[in-house]
């Protein structure tokens, strides 16, 4: 796999981190809610920093923070932030999200937008690669710990967006509800028209609203993308 991933406005180096740029991160970075009033953003588990970089391209938020526990991924994120056009707005913390959330909550600071492409395989599938395990397995950051931390530091009118496997959707929504975080938007992602729903893009806030639901199909056939997918990602992918 290439150690460099080129977008239209930024180049992502990914030689140091176990988790490379993938469709999940790009979908979340393009889909999640940001608006003109967004001032502070947090990306939990930055990997290469791709989602934070996409959000820097999408909005003028002055503070875009990321938190990453794996040392190699942290170094990669910092490098990609520094080499981007938005380096003055991007900052990565090398710590666990739980510790980070406790510290931010203690300082009574909050974020308008929080995003995460979290670890989501269970321990049964752990591989020999510790970096990949940390990036992709729930033992490093459980959904409960993720949601508990988010609830502490999300602004009153803030939005938390996440991408998870579809099979985890119901339990994730229930765990969020226990933290007074309510589902506002959901998008079900299918590879093609006949394939099963693979991923759920979910947006939560502290406000109960009618849930906005839609479906995104990525391909019409192999390497031929749907108009919906092109419209969502064309500001980022070179060939869209």
N, C-alpha and C positions, 0 to 999 in steps of 0.2 A: 504493500500500500504506500502511496506517495507520502512523503514527509511534509509536503506543502499543499495546501488547499487554497485555490485562488477564487475569491469572490470578485464582484465588480468593483467594490471600493476598498477591499481589504484582503491581505494575504495572511492565511492562518498557518503557522508552523505547527507541526504535530509530531515531531520526531521524539520528544521526551515523554509524552503522555500515553498511557495505555489505551485511553478512549479517544478515538479519532473523530473528526467531524462526521456526523451521520445525519440521516434524514430526520430523526426525532428532534435533534437540537435545532435544526434549521426550521422545521415546522413550528416549533414553539416560539422561536425568535421572531418569526414572521407573523404568527397568529395572535400572540398574547396582547392584552390590552395596554396600550400606552396612548396618552393624549397630550394636548398642548400644555396641560397644567401639571404634567408629571415632572417632579423636581428631583426625586430620589428613587433609585432603583437598586435592587439587590438580586444577584444571580447566585443561587446556592449550588455548589458543586460545579465549578466553572469548567473543569477539563482543559480545553484549549482556550477558553474565553469567548468562544464563538457567539453564544447568545448575548452576552453583554455587549460585544462589538456590534452585533446586529441592532441592538436597541440604541446604541450610540448613534448609529446611522439613521435610525427611524425617528429619533426625537432629540430635543435640546436639553434634556435633563442634565443638571450641573453635577450631580453626584451619581455615578454608576459604580457600585461596589460589587465585588465578587468574593466568595469565600470558598476555599479549597483545602482539603485536609492532606491530600497526597503531595509530597514535596516536589516530585517531577512535574506533576500537572500544574502546581502553583507556579513553578519557575516558567513553564510554558505559557501560562496565562499572562504573567508579568511581561514576558518578552513580546507576546502578541499585542498587548495593550500599548507598550512603549513604541512599537513600530507602526502603530495605526495613526490615523489623522486625529484621533480623539483622545490621545494619551493623557491630556490634562484633566479629563473628566472621569477617567477609569482608574480603579484601585482594587488590588486583590489582597485579601487577608489569608495568611497561612495558619489555619486553625480548624477545629471541628465546628460544625454549625451550631451545635448545642451550646458550646462555650461562647461563641460569637453572639448568639441570640441573648444569652443571659447578660452579657456585658452591655450590649446595645440597650436592652430593656432597663438595666440599672441606670444608664445615662438618660433614660426617658426619650430616646430618639426613635423615630419610626421611618418606614419606607412607604412611598406611594404605590410602588409596583414591586412585587417579589415574584421571581420566576425560578423554576427548578425542573431540570430533566434528571430526576432522582435515580438512585440505585434501585433496581427492581427484580433481580432474580433472587430466589431463596438460597439458603446455604447448601442445599443438595447439589447445586450445579457449580459450586466454587471451583475455580481453576487454580493452577499452580502460580499464576502471575498475581502477586499481591496488589500491584497497582490497579490491575483490571478488576480484581475482587473489590477493592475499595470503591472504585468508580461505579461498579455495576451490581453490587449485592447489598441486600437490605441489612446485613449484619453491621455495615459501617454506619448507616443512618436509616433507622426504621421509619415507616410512614408516620407512626405515632410521634416520634421525636421531631420529625420534619414539621408536622402540623402544629405541634405544641410550640415550637420555636417561632414559626410564622405568626401564630396568634399573638405572641408577645410583642412583635415588632412591626406588624402591619398597621399602617395608618388607619384611622377610623373610617375613612372613605377609600382606603386602598384596595388593590386587586391582587390576588395571588393566582398565578397561572402555572399549570403543571402538565406534563405529558406522561402517561402511564399505560401499561398494558390494559386493554379493554376488560380482560377478566378480573382486574383489580378494581374496576371503577366503583362498583356498588359499595365495597368495604371502605374504599378511600373516602367516598362521599359521606358515609356514616361516621368515620373517624373525624372528618372535618367538622361535621355538625356538632360533635361533642366539644369542639373548640369554638363554637358559635361562628363557624365559617360556613356560608351557604353557597350552594352551586348557583351561578348566574348564567354561565355559558358552557355549552358542551359541543364538541365537534368529534364525530367518529371517523376514523381514518381507515380506508380500505386500499389495498394495493391496486386492485382493479375491480371492475363492476361485479365480478362473480366471487371474488375472494371474501373471506370472513373479515369482520371488523378486527383490526390488529391493535390499534392504539386509540386512546381517548385523550383529547385535549380538553382540559377543564379549567374554568376560571371561577374563583370564589371571592366573596367579600363578606363583611359583617352585616350586609343588608339582604333581607329576603326579597327576591324579585321573581317574576315569571322567568323560567329558564329558557334561554335562547338556544335552540337545538339545530344543528346541521350536520351534514356528512361531507367528507372530502374523499374523492377517489383520485389516486395519484396517476395511474397510467390507463390509457385506452388499450394499449398493447405494449410489449417490451420496448422501453426507451421512447415511447410516444406518449407524451403527457397530456392530461386533461387541461382544458382551459382554466378550470378552477385552481388547479395546482400551479399552472404558469402564472396566473394573476397573483397568487399568494407569494410566490418566490422570485418573480422576475426582477425585483430590485436588487437581488443578491446573486443568484446563479449567473455565471458568465453566458451560458448558452440558452438562457430562457428569453 
